[in-house]
Amino acid sequence: MADPRDVNASAAKDPDDWTTGDEPMTGPQQSYLHTLAQQAGEEPPPDDLSKADASKAIDALQEKAGRGK
């Protein structure tokens, strides 16, 4: 099991496993999603996404926008 104090290990945690993943997405997530959607030529996702779903959408749009990890 990963050390919870290890920032890099916890950052790699699957969004489906986040304890706060079902909370509404944050303002920065929403803003970044809109930016990425514009860069990828896509419609922005709905504004009522959860934190986990927003994170997944960010990952997908980063690849489409050429900003993949």
C-alpha positions as a Markdown table, in Angstrom:
| # | Residue | x | y | z |
|---|---|---|---|---|
| 1 | Met | 0.0 | 0.0 | 0.0 |
| 2 | Ala | 1.2 | 3.5 | -0.8 |
| 3 | Asp | 2.4 | 5.8 | 1.9 |
| 4 | Pro | -0.4 | 8.4 | 2.3 |
| 5 | Arg | 2.3 | 11.0 | 3.1 |
| 6 | Asp | 3.9 | 10.5 | -0.4 |
| 7 | Val | 2.4 | 13.2 | -2.5 |
| 8 | Asn | 3.3 | 11.5 | -5.8 |
| 9 | Ala | 1.7 | 8.2 | -4.8 |
| 10 | Ser | -1.5 | 9.8 | -3.7 |
| 11 | Ala | -1.7 | 12.0 | -6.8 |
| 12 | Ala | -1.7 | 8.9 | -8.9 |
| 13 | Lys | -4.7 | 7.4 | -7.1 |
| 14 | Asp | -7.6 | 6.4 | -9.4 |
| 15 | Pro | -10.3 | 9.1 | -9.3 |
| 16 | Asp | -12.9 | 6.3 | -8.7 |
| 17 | Asp | -11.1 | 5.7 | -5.4 |
| 18 | Trp | -11.1 | 9.3 | -4.2 |
| 19 | Thr | -13.0 | 9.8 | -0.9 |
| 20 | Thr | -14.2 | 13.1 | -2.2 |
| 21 | Gly | -14.6 | 12.1 | -5.8 |
| 22 | Asp | -18.4 | 12.4 | -5.7 |
| 23 | Glu | -18.3 | 16.0 | -4.6 |
| 24 | Pro | -18.9 | 18.7 | -7.2 |
| 25 | Met | -15.9 | 19.6 | -9.4 |
| 26 | Thr | -13.8 | 22.5 | -8.2 |
| 27 | Gly | -13.7 | 25.9 | -9.9 |
| 28 | Pro | -10.2 | 25.3 | -11.2 |
| 29 | Gln | -11.3 | 22.0 | -12.7 |
| 30 | Gln | -14.2 | 23.6 | -14.4 |
| 31 | Ser | -12.1 | 26.4 | -15.8 |
| 32 | Tyr | -9.4 | 24.0 | -17.1 |
| 33 | Leu | -12.1 | 21.8 | -18.7 |
| 34 | His | -13.5 | 24.7 | -20.6 |
| 35 | Thr | -10.0 | 25.8 | -21.7 |
| 36 | Leu | -9.1 | 22.2 | -22.8 |
| 37 | Ala | -12.4 | 21.7 | -24.6 |
| 38 | Gln | -11.8 | 24.9 | -26.6 |
| 39 | Gln | -8.3 | 23.9 | -27.5 |
| 40 | Ala | -9.5 | 20.4 | -28.5 |
| 41 | Gly | -12.4 | 21.8 | -30.6 |
| 42 | Glu | -14.9 | 20.0 | -28.3 |
| 43 | Glu | -18.0 | 21.2 | -26.5 |
| 44 | Pro | -17.2 | 21.7 | -22.8 |
| 45 | Pro | -18.6 | 19.0 | -20.5 |
| 46 | Pro | -21.6 | 19.7 | -18.3 |
| 47 | Asp | -20.9 | 21.9 | -15.3 |
| 48 | Asp | -22.4 | 19.4 | -12.8 |
| 49 | Leu | -19.6 | 16.9 | -13.0 |
| 50 | Ser | -18.1 | 15.3 | -9.9 |
| 51 | Lys | -14.5 | 15.8 | -9.0 |
| 52 | Ala | -13.7 | 12.3 | -10.2 |
| 53 | Asp | -15.6 | 12.7 | -13.5 |
| 54 | Ala | -14.0 | 16.1 | -14.1 |
| 55 | Ser | -10.5 | 14.5 | -13.5 |
| 56 | Lys | -11.3 | 11.8 | -16.1 |
| 57 | Ala | -12.6 | 14.4 | -18.6 |
| 58 | Ile | -9.5 | 16.5 | -18.1 |
| 59 | Asp | -7.3 | 13.5 | -18.9 |
| 60 | Ala | -9.3 | 12.7 | -22.0 |
| 61 | Leu | -9.3 | 16.3 | -23.2 |
| 62 | Gln | -5.6 | 16.8 | -22.5 |
| 63 | Glu | -4.9 | 14.0 | -25.0 |
| 64 | Lys | -7.2 | 15.5 | -27.6 |
| 65 | Ala | -5.8 | 18.9 | -27.1 |
| 66 | Gly | -2.2 | 17.6 | -27.4 |
| 67 | Arg | -1.4 | 18.3 | -23.8 |
| 68 | Gly | -1.2 | 14.7 | -22.7 |
| 69 | Lys | 1.0 | 13.7 | -19.9 |
